[in-house]
Amino acid sequence: MIEAHSSVTAVCALVLVLAGCNGPQRGVSSLCAGAASVGREILVPAGPIDRGQVRFQSEEGVGGVGHSSAFLIDATEVTNAQFGEFVAATNYLTTAERRSAQGVRNGAAVFDRTRNMWRLDPDADWRRPSGRGSGAEALDPVVAVSYDDALAYAQWRGRRLPTELEWERAARGDLPVQDNVEAERRGSGPNPWLANTWQGMFPLQDAAEDGYAGAAPVGCFPANQIGAYDMIGNVWEWTADWYSDAEAPATFEQARANDAEGIGKRLIKGGSHLCAPNFCARYRSGSRQPADPGLGMSHIGFRTVRSAPESRATDAPPPRS
């Protein structure tokens, strides 16, 4: 316990220095077992994946059965501490922190729980994901980052963003597509929650039966079969793919033709803490949704991958601890 406290204190200090975090701190007691997996990667062996379930959403199942080569994926979503290291090393300015030609700060989209609506907040960015007065906890997933921000971080680490096919294989592995819409977020027993989602009637009340109203620190819910945390719920995750509800993977031209705004959207996966049964119910590995690549949002983060070296391509994933 003393060892855990020391490492967590060091991480928190790093983020406070680099990111100017000024929000309330949860304290060490709220940190979870999965926090020890920050910075660890997991081998996902090559194999087939049956994408999505058309019976849930019409855009799911596009592309049918695919096959993924072996790759390594972050065990957790990228944290504020990790992103802070990148910013400190490169002096990177995120999309939200940059200014338009008129000198107006871009900001990020924030879900306002007091008004039950989304708003573009010029003061919001990865350091202040809910705008002025908010802060970024060290082990929370970094959010309010655009697709370009996520890609820049990944490339700095010598990595990349996962394709939809890779992401879905890491989320579900060799398990079949579930017929039960609740199967990947809720199990059984006295503590049934498998993912951080919204309990209650969205957007009126989040009962927080899973212990969190809003994003949770990474690794606070059970790991999946390969040992990855928070693939479902917590925050949506950027992928490398363009979004189309008719093609997978889609080209930019197909994505732009599919987009009512004509700009072309990137594809995000996994659902978030805002997903509720009466709203999006996209807390499933097969769910898919478009997102504006040039806009950071308070419920979108990411994790990174790299292709497996040939020497490891046939290895089994490491045993779960």
C-alpha positions in Angstrom: 0.0 0.0 0.0 2.9 2.4 0.8 4.5 1.5 -2.5 1.2 2.3 -4.4 0.8 5.6 -2.5 4.3 6.7 -3.5 3.9 5.9 -7.2 0.5 7.6 -7.3 1.8 10.7 -5.5 4.6 11.0 -8.1 2.2 10.7 -11.0 -0.2 13.3 -9.4 2.7 15.7 -8.9 3.8 15.3 -12.5 0.3 16.2 -13.8 -0.1 19.1 -11.4 3.2 20.6 -12.6 2.7 19.9 -16.3 -1.0 20.3 -16.7 -2.0 22.9 -14.1 -4.6 20.6 -12.7 -6.9 22.5 -10.3 -9.9 20.2 -9.8 -10.7 18.3 -6.6 -8.5 15.2 -6.1 -10.2 11.9 -5.3 -7.3 10.7 -3.2 -5.4 7.5 -3.2 -8.3 5.4 -1.8 -10.2 5.8 -5.1 -7.4 4.4 -7.3 -8.0 1.0 -8.7 -6.1 -2.2 -9.4 -5.9 -1.5 -13.1 -3.8 1.6 -12.5 -0.8 -0.7 -12.2 -1.3 -1.5 -15.9 -0.8 2.1 -17.2 2.0 2.0 -19.7 1.7 -1.8 -20.2 0.8 -3.3 -23.6 -1.0 -6.5 -24.4 -0.4 -8.8 -27.3 -3.5 -9.5 -29.4 -2.9 -12.6 -31.5 -4.0 -12.7 -35.2 -7.4 -14.0 -35.7 -10.9 -13.5 -37.1 -13.5 -11.1 -35.8 -17.2 -11.0 -36.5 -18.1 -7.4 -36.4 -21.1 -5.9 -34.8 -24.7 -7.0 -34.5 -27.2 -5.5 -37.1 -30.1 -6.3 -34.8 -29.0 -3.6 -32.3 -28.1 -0.8 -34.7 -28.4 -0.8 -38.5 -24.8 0.5 -39.0 -23.3 -2.4 -37.1 -22.0 -5.5 -38.7 -20.8 -3.5 -41.7 -17.9 -5.4 -43.3 -18.9 -8.8 -41.9 -16.2 -11.2 -40.7 -12.7 -9.7 -40.8 -9.2 -10.9 -39.9 -6.7 -9.0 -37.8 -2.9 -9.5 -37.9 -1.2 -9.7 -34.5 -0.7 -6.4 -32.7 0.0 -4.9 -29.2 -2.5 -2.6 -27.6 -2.3 -0.3 -24.5 -3.8 -2.1 -21.5 -5.6 1.2 -20.5 -6.8 4.3 -22.1 -4.1 7.0 -22.3 -4.1 9.0 -19.1 -3.7 12.7 -18.3 -0.3 11.9 -16.8 0.9 10.2 -20.0 -0.4 12.9 -22.2 1.2 15.5 -19.9 4.6 13.9 -20.5 4.1 14.3 -24.3 3.1 17.9 -24.0 6.1 18.7 -21.7 8.5 17.0 -24.1 7.1 18.6 -27.3 5.4 21.8 -26.3 2.4 20.5 -28.2 -0.8 22.6 -28.3 -4.0 20.7 -28.7 -6.7 21.6 -31.1 -8.8 23.0 -28.2 -5.9 25.3 -27.1 -5.2 26.8 -30.5 -6.9 30.0 -31.7 -8.8 30.7 -34.9 -7.7 33.4 -37.4 -9.9 35.8 -35.4 -8.0 35.0 -32.2 -10.8 33.0 -30.6 -9.8 29.9 -28.7 -11.2 26.7 -30.3 -12.2 25.0 -27.0 -13.9 21.7 -26.7 -17.4 20.3 -26.5 -18.6 19.7 -22.9 -21.7 17.9 -21.7 -23.3 20.3 -19.2 -25.1 18.3 -16.6 -26.8 21.3 -15.1 -28.5 22.1 -18.5 -28.5 18.5 -19.8 -27.0 19.6 -23.1 -23.7 19.8 -25.1 -22.0 23.2 -25.4 -18.8 24.4 -27.0 -16.7 25.8 -24.2 -13.7 28.0 -25.3 -12.1 27.4 -21.9 -12.3 23.6 -22.1 -9.2 21.5 -23.1 -7.4 18.4 -21.8 -6.3 20.2 -18.7 -9.8 21.5 -18.0 -12.1 19.0 -19.7 -15.3 20.6 -18.2 -14.1 24.1 -18.7 -13.0 26.8 -16.3 -12.7 25.6 -12.7 -12.3 21.9 -13.7 -9.2 19.9 -13.5 -7.6 16.7 -14.9 -6.8 13.9 -12.6 -3.5 12.1 -13.2 -5.0 8.6 -13.8 -8.2 9.7 -15.5 -8.3 9.1 -19.3 -7.3 12.2 -21.2 -10.3 13.7 -23.0 -11.1 16.9 -25.0 -8.5 15.8 -27.5 -9.2 15.8 -31.2 -8.3 13.0 -33.6 -5.1 14.9 -34.6 -4.1 15.3 -31.0 -4.5 11.5 -30.4 -2.5 10.7 -33.5 0.3 13.2 -32.6 0.6 11.5 -29.2 0.6 8.0 -30.7 3.3 9.0 -33.3 5.5 10.5 -30.5 5.4 7.1 -28.9 6.3 5.4 -32.1 2.8 3.9 -32.2 -0.5 4.5 -34.0 -4.3 4.5 -33.4 -6.1 1.1 -33.8 -8.3 0.3 -36.8 -11.9 -0.5 -36.0 -11.1 -4.2 -36.7 -8.2 -4.2 -34.3 -10.1 -2.3 -31.6 -13.0 -4.7 -31.8 -10.7 -7.8 -31.7 -9.0 -6.4 -28.6 -12.4 -5.7 -27.0 -14.0 -9.1 -27.7 -11.2 -11.4 -28.6 -12.5 -14.8 -29.6 -15.8 -14.4 -27.9 -18.9 -14.4 -30.1 -21.1 -11.3 -30.6 -23.4 -11.1 -27.6 -27.2 -11.3 -28.2 -27.9 -9.4 -24.9 -27.4 -5.7 -25.2 -26.4 -5.5 -21.5 -23.9 -8.4 -21.6 -20.7 -6.3 -21.9 -21.6 -3.7 -19.2 -23.3 -5.7 -16.5 -22.8 -9.2 -15.0 -24.3 -10.7 -11.9 -23.7 -10.7 -8.2 -23.6 -7.9 -5.6 -21.2 -5.7 -7.7 -22.4 -6.5 -11.3 -21.0 -3.5 -13.2 -18.4 -4.4 -15.8 -18.1 -0.9 -17.3 -18.6 2.8 -16.4 -21.9 3.8 -18.0 -24.9 5.9 -17.1 -27.5 4.3 -14.7 -30.8 5.9 -14.7 -32.8 8.1 -17.1 -30.5 10.1 -19.3 -30.0 13.0 -19.1 -32.1 13.6 -16.0 -30.3 11.5 -13.4 -27.2 9.4 -13.3 -27.7 7.1 -10.2 -24.0 6.2 -10.3 -24.7 2.7 -9.2 -21.3 1.7 -10.6 -19.6 4.2 -8.3 -18.9 7.0 -10.8 -20.8 9.9 -12.2 -18.6 10.9 -15.1 -15.3 9.4 -16.1 -13.5 7.0 -13.8 -9.7 6.6 -13.3 -8.5 4.0 -15.7 -8.6 0.4 -14.6 -11.5 0.6 -12.1 -13.6 -2.0 -13.7 -12.8 -5.6 -14.5 -10.3 -6.3 -17.3 -11.6 -8.2 -20.3 -10.4 -11.6 -21.4 -7.1 -10.3 -22.8 -6.4 -8.1 -19.8 -7.4 -4.8 -21.3 -9.3 -2.3 -19.1 -12.3 0.0 -20.0 -12.7 -1.1 -23.6 -16.4 -0.7 -22.9 -17.7 2.5 -21.3 -15.8 5.2 -19.5 -14.8 7.2 -22.6 -15.3 6.7 -26.3 -12.0 5.9 -28.1 -10.7 7.3 -31.4 -9.8 4.8 -34.1 -7.8 5.3 -37.3 -10.8 4.6 -39.6 -13.1 7.0 -41.4 -16.8 6.4 -40.5 -19.5 5.2 -42.9 -22.6 3.3 -42.0 -22.4 1.5 -45.3 -18.7 0.6 -45.7 -16.0 -0.7 -43.4 -13.2 0.3 -43.6 -14.3 3.5 -45.4 -12.3 5.9 -47.5 -12.4 9.6 -46.9 -14.6 10.1 -49.9 -17.1 7.5 -48.6 -17.0 9.1 -45.2 -17.6 12.6 -46.6 -20.5 11.3 -48.7 -22.0 9.6 -45.7 -21.8 12.8 -43.6 -24.7 15.3 -43.6 -22.2 18.1 -42.9 -19.9 16.9 -45.7 -16.7 17.0 -43.7 -16.2 13.3 -43.1 -16.1 11.8 -39.6 -13.7 9.5 -37.9 -15.0 6.3 -36.2 -15.1 6.0 -32.4 -15.7 2.8 -30.4 -16.7 1.6 -27.0 -19.3 3.9 -25.6 -18.8 6.2 -22.6 -20.1 7.1 -19.1 -22.9 9.0 -20.9 -24.3 5.8 -22.5 -27.7 4.8 -20.9 -30.3 2.2 -21.9 -32.7 5.0 -22.9 -30.2 7.0 -24.9 -27.4 5.4 -26.9 -27.0 1.9 -25.4 -23.7 1.7 -27.3 -21.8 0.0 -24.4 -20.9 -2.9 -26.7 -17.8 -3.9 -28.6 -19.7 -3.9 -31.9 -21.1 -0.4 -31.5 -19.7 2.3 -33.7 -20.3 6.0 -34.0 -19.0 9.0 -36.0 -17.1 11.9 -34.5 -15.8 15.2 -35.9 -12.0 14.7 -36.1 -11.3 18.4 -35.5 -13.2 18.6 -32.2 -12.2 17.5 -28.8 -15.1 16.3 -26.6 -15.3 15.7 -22.9 -16.2 12.0 -23.4 -13.7 11.0 -26.1 -10.3 9.6 -25.3 -8.1 7.0 -27.0 -5.5 4.2 -26.6 -2.7 3.3 -29.0 -1.4 0.1 -30.7 1.6 -1.1 -32.7 2.0 -4.0 -35.0 3.5 -7.1 -33.4 7.0 -8.0 -34.4 7.2 -11.3 -36.3 9.0 -12.9 -33.4 5.9 -12.2 -31.2 3.1 -12.6 -33.8 2.3 -16.2 -32.7 2.8 -15.7 -28.9 -0.1 -16.2 -26.6 -1.2 -13.1 -24.6 0.4 -12.8 -21.1 -1.5 -14.5 -18.3 -3.8 -12.4 -16.3 -2.5 -11.4 -12.9 
